[in-house]
Amino acid sequence: MLRETYAPIIMDRKRQRLVKETGNTNLWVGIKHTSDRSSGGIFTRSVARPLRYLKTQILVQVLALYMAFLSGVSYVIDSTFPHLWTTRYQQSVSLGSLNYIALGVGAIFGAQICSYANDKVCHIVLLTWFPHLLTNLVRYIVVFRHEMMALVLPTFDSL
């Protein structure tokens, strides 16, 4: 289906093929494939890499703090909605819980509308300010999505 792109595995397969063809078992490849390919090794690397970034990269730390703040605000808002609907609006708990449907539907439609608008804004920005990048449009379109994120993220959890 897909060709292998991991260099140590490619070189190891080439070495195995050459050993089979020539019979020389002393062949050596420049890239040593020593990583643990077991489930535990893959899990350990997959957990250790983000933690290493979180420990050493200031940008990752700032974004983690910002996302923690937004998650906390979202949790406080979501947890106070039942109290608001039962005390201020005198709704029963079962009727007040139906308001969560509106939040979910709004989030789904908002994501769809914002992704469409985001693509349009990216294309307009590219066509207007960076027409020389049109040959690599797919490569650069991801970069211009940050502008929409910068506009929307501060207001995302302030429902």
NORLIN-V228207 format. One record per residue. RES is the residue in three letters. PSI is psi as a letter, one per 20 degrees, with the letter a starting at -180 (NA if undefined). OMEGA is omega in degrees with one decimal (* if undefined). Layout:
RES PSI OMEGA
RES PSI OMEGA
This chain:
MET f 178.8
LEU q 178.7
ARG q 177.8
GLU p 179.3
THR i -178.7
TYR o -170.8
ALA g 179.9
PRO h 179.3
ILE g 178.3
ILE g -179.4
MET h 178.3
ASP h 177.2
ARG h 178.2
LYS g 178.3
ARG g 179.4
GLN h 178.8
ARG g 179.2
LEU h 176.8
VAL h 179.4
LYS h -178.0
GLU g -173.5
THR h -177.0
GLY j 179.8
ASN o -179.1
THR i -178.4
ASN j 179.6
LEU q -178.5
TRP p 177.1
VAL q -176.2
GLY h -178.2
ILE p -178.8
LYS p 179.4
HIS n -176.4
THR j -175.9
SER q -179.0
ASP o -178.0
ARG j 178.1
SER r -179.7
SER h 178.8
GLY g 178.7
GLY g 178.3
ILE g 178.9
PHE g -179.6
THR g 178.7
ARG h -178.6
SER h 177.2
VAL h -175.5
ALA h -176.6
ARG g 177.7
PRO h 178.3
LEU h 176.3
ARG g 176.3
TYR g -179.5
LEU h -178.9
LYS h -169.8
THR i -174.2
GLN o -176.5
ILE h 179.6
LEU g 178.0
VAL h 178.3
GLN g 179.7
VAL g 178.5
LEU h 177.9
ALA g 177.1
LEU g 179.4
TYR g 179.1
MET h 175.4
ALA g 177.2
PHE g 179.7
LEU h 177.9
SER h 177.4
GLY g 177.9
VAL g 178.7
SER g 179.0
TYR g 179.7
VAL g 179.1
ILE g -178.9
ASP h -178.6
SER h 178.8
THR i 179.5
PHE g -179.9
PRO h 178.3
HIS g 179.2
LEU g -176.1
TRP h -179.9
THR h -177.5
THR g -175.5
ARG g -175.5
TYR j 178.1
GLN l 175.7
GLN q 174.2
SER r -178.5
VAL g -179.3
SER h 178.3
LEU h 179.1
GLY h -179.7
SER i 176.6
LEU i 178.7
ASN h 176.7
TYR h 176.6
ILE g 178.4
ALA h 177.8
LEU g 179.4
GLY g 179.1
VAL g 178.2
GLY h 178.7
ALA g 179.9
ILE g 179.5
PHE h 177.7
GLY g 178.7
ALA g -179.9
GLN g -179.2
ILE g -178.5
CYS h 178.6
SER h 176.7
TYR g 179.3
ALA h 179.4
ASN g 178.2
ASP g 178.8
LYS g 179.0
VAL g 179.4
CYS g 179.4
HIS g 179.2
ILE g 178.6
VAL g 179.7
LEU g -178.5
LEU h -176.1
THR g -171.2
TRP h -174.0
PHE l -178.7
PRO h 179.6
HIS i 179.7
LEU j -175.3
LEU h 178.4
THR h 179.6
ASN l -173.2
LEU g -177.1
VAL h -177.9
ARG h -174.5
TYR i -177.0
ILE h -179.0
VAL h -177.9
VAL h -175.0
PHE i 174.1
ARG i -180.0
HIS h 179.1
GLU g 179.1
MET h 178.1
MET h -179.7
ALA h 178.6
LEU h -170.5
VAL h -173.2
LEU g 179.6
PRO h -178.7
THR j -173.1
PHE g -175.2
ASP j 179.5
SER l -179.8
LEU NA *
